[in-house]
Amino acid sequence: MYWINGIQEATVSASDRSFNYGDGGFTTIKTIDGKPLFWSLHVERMQACLQLLQISQPDWKQVQAWVEQAAIEKGLGGVKLHVSRGSGGRGYSPAGVTESLVTISEFGYPAHYKEWQQQGVELGVAEHKLGINPLLAGHKHNNRLEQVLLKADIEQQGHLDGVVLDLNDHIVETTMANLFWVKGKTLYTPSMEKCGVSGVIRRLVIQDAQMLGMKVLFGEFEMGHLLTADEVFMCNSLLGIAPVVKITHKSYPVGIITRDFQESINSA
Ligand SMILES: Cc1ncc(COP(=O)(O)O)c(C=O)c1O
């Protein structure tokens, strides 16, 4: 079901700028018993994205009420919150477009995620590379053609998901999640300064690790670094944290640090 600016409706105008140019931002939120999880972090990232794009901010209290109205009443579910700059402007020019459009949709919790969380996920490595784009890096904007191509690439290789590298062969994330790995007592994760989505769960993992006194290193890492990790995990808002048990031919055990993060974040 879809709601547009709070009204149950499933059609947007052909002049909508997100339809035409991907001009907007979105986020996907896990819901439990009708409540969105980590709402304030989703709002913060959306606000930063809209601010970068110079799109007017919706009334976030109102948006929260719409999200709660959309969320499945009982048990687990998901809500997608999508903001478009709205309709109008001339060509690419956004001048004069002031009324953003908020589209919300709900869906049931993906059935296979429980298995991914418990048994772990086997990843491939995408052949396509992510472009370097510091201007949009970290934001969950509505242009997702790279992820569409990457997902097709990974599926054609027979994998469910895969590690994604940038044009300089540095690890960025997977097609749908952020990546972490552990070596000794140190946690590693790629920097999101040149490309990639700076995830809500990534932020929580980093906060938790730093609170526990664990060293967290951000940077540009090549595959060789990841392949010698003791444990690897991936995370996004819907999945939470899931162990990565294989990357192409290299297997990893499900480690205790991964299980600890799962315990504190997945059960939140
Ligand atoms: C490409 C990509 N990277 C990372 C993430 C993780 O973001 P979040 O933790 O905010 O869900 C997502 C989420 O869908 C994603 O699509």
The ligand as a Gaussian input file, in Angstrom:
#p B3LYP/6-31G(d) Opt

LIG

0 1
 C       23.954000       0.335000      -1.092000
 C       23.613000       0.342000       0.364000
 N       24.594000       0.486000       1.272000
 C       24.345000       0.498000       2.593000
 C       23.043000       0.348000       3.073000
 C       22.792000       0.331000       4.559000
 O       22.049000       1.429000       4.992000
 P       21.076000       1.395000       6.271000
 O       21.869000       0.771000       7.415000
 O       20.779000       2.816000       6.533000
 O       19.882000       0.593000       5.926000
 C       21.997000       0.195000       2.168000
 C       20.618000       0.037000       2.643000
 O       19.724000      -0.308000       1.942000
 C       22.284000       0.202000       0.785000
 O       21.308000       0.072000      -0.125000

